[in-house]
Amino acid sequence: MAKLEILIAPDPRLKQKAEPIGDITDDIKQTLDDMLETMYAAPGVGLAATQVGITKRMIVIDVANTKEGEAPAPYRLINPEVIENSDEQSVYEEGCLSLPDFYEEVERPATCTVKALDENGKEIVIKAEGLLATCLQHEIDHLDGVIFVDHVSRLKRTRILKKLEKLKKLGAVFHQNLKEQHEL
């Protein structure tokens, strides 16, 4: 397994719509495992392929509270789609591995039903509520080029994306300076 590089907003690749997966190859299965390793290392509870620069419709999720002794319970989902949402809404403070250290309250349907294929090509249906429902909707949004700040006010979204752009520029200068020092 290998850790993958997580794209940071406002990277334009995060706005790309992912393509459906036809055949589930060994490469697809390996990528799902790599995505899980990347998500756990970050640490996070969900990761979409688009967040690691892969425009394929696949996500990984694990909302188990391992700090409280729960065993890991990862989902590897291929071509996931929300087939039903509740009218009832809930609000969660969401974060994202592609928007590190930024959190905002987002309102989404309280429950959802998602249909997908597992890593073996078996169709599964997940009826989710709470954190799992929020996470599924969040990650499927990524596959459609939507990031969680697209659900908040324009002012908050602009503020967050400008801060991230500034941090990326500062980071790029910092990394370039380190590289130049090592070349001397």
ZITA-V497408 format. One record per pair of residues at least 12 apart in sequence whose C-alpha atoms are under 10 Angstrom apart, sorted by the first residue. I is the first residue (numbers start at 1). J is the second residue. Records with the same first field share a line. If there is no record, write none. Layout:
# ZITA-V497408
I->J  J
This chain:
# ZITA-V497408
1->30  31  32  33  34  35  36  37  38
2->30  31  33  34  35  36  37  38
3->31  33  34  35  36  37  38  39  40  41  42  52
4->31  34  35  36  37  38  39  51  52  53
5->35  38  51  52  53
6->35  38  39  42  47  48  49  50  51  52  53  97  98  99
7->50  51  52  53  97  98  99
8->51  52  96  97  98  99  100  161  164  165  168
9->51  96  97  98  99  100  147  160  161  162  163  164  165  168
10->98  99  147  160  161  162  163  164  165  168
11->51  53  98  161  164  165  168
12->145
13->50  51  52  53  54  55  145
14->48  49  50  51  52  53  54  55  98  142  143  144  145  146  147
15->50  51  141  142  143  144  145  146  147
16->50  53  54  55  142  143  144  145  146
17->50  55  56  57  141  142  143  144  145  146
18->48  49  50  53  54  55  56  57  58  79  140  142  143  144  145
19->50  54  55  56  57  58  79  143  144
20->55  56  57  58  78  79  80  143
21->55  56  57  58  78  79  117
22->56  57  78  79  121
23->121
24->78  117  118  119  120  121
25->119  120  121
26->119
28->56  58  78  119
29->76  78  118  119  120
30->119
31->49  54  58
32->47  48  49  58  59  60  75  76  77  78  119
33->60  76  119
34->60
35->47  48  49  51  52  58  59  60  61  76
36->48  59  60  61  62  74  75  76
37->60
38->52
39->60  61  62  97
40->61  62
42->97  100
43->97
44->61  62  63  95  96  97
45->60  61  62  63  64  65  74  95  96  97  131  132  135  139
46->59  60  61  62  63  74  75  96  97  132  135  136  138  139
47->59  60  61  62  96  97  98  135  136  138  139  140  142
48->60  61  77  97  136  138  139  140  141  142  143
49->139  142  143
50->139  142  143  144  145
51->96  97  98  139  142  143  145  147
52->98
54->143
55->143  144  145
56->78  79  143
57->77  78  79  80  81  116  140  142  143  144
58->76  77  78  79  80  116  117  118  119  139  140  142  143
59->75  76  77  78  79  80  136  139  140  142  143
60->74  75  76  77  78  135  136  139
61->73  74  75  76  77  132  135  136  139
62->74  75  76  132  135
63->75  131  132  135
64->131  132
75->118  119
76->116  117  118  119  120
77->114  115  116  117  118  119  120  121  123  124  136  140
78->115  116  117  118  119  120  121  122  123  124
79->115  116  117  118  123  140  143
80->114  115  116  117  118  123  124  125  126  136  137  139  140  143
81->113  114  115  116  117  125  136  137  140  141  143
82->112  113  114  115  116  125  126  127  133  136  137  140  141
83->112  113  114  115  116  125  126  127
84->109  111  112  113  114  115  127
85->108  109  110  111  112  113  114  127  128  133  137
86->108  109  110  111  112  113  129
87->108  109  110  111  112
88->108  109  110  111
89->107  108  109  110  111
90->105  106  107  108  109  110  111  129  130  131  133  134
91->104  105  106  107  108  109  110  130  134
92->104  105  106  107  108  110  130  131  134  135
93->105  106  107  134
94->106  107  131  134  135  138  148  149
95->138  147  148  149
96->138  139  147  148  149
98->147  148  164
99->147  148  149  160  161  164
100->164
101->164
102->149  160  161  163  164
103->148  149  160
104->148  149  151  152  156  157  160
105->148  149  151  152
106->134  138  148  149  150  151  152
107->134  151  152
108->133  134  137  138  151
109->129  130  133  134  137
110->128  129  130  131  132  133  134
111->127  128  129  130  131  132  133  134  137
112->126  127  128  129  130  132  133  134  136  137
113->125  126  127  128  129  133  136  137
114->126  127  128  133  136  137  140
115->127
149->161
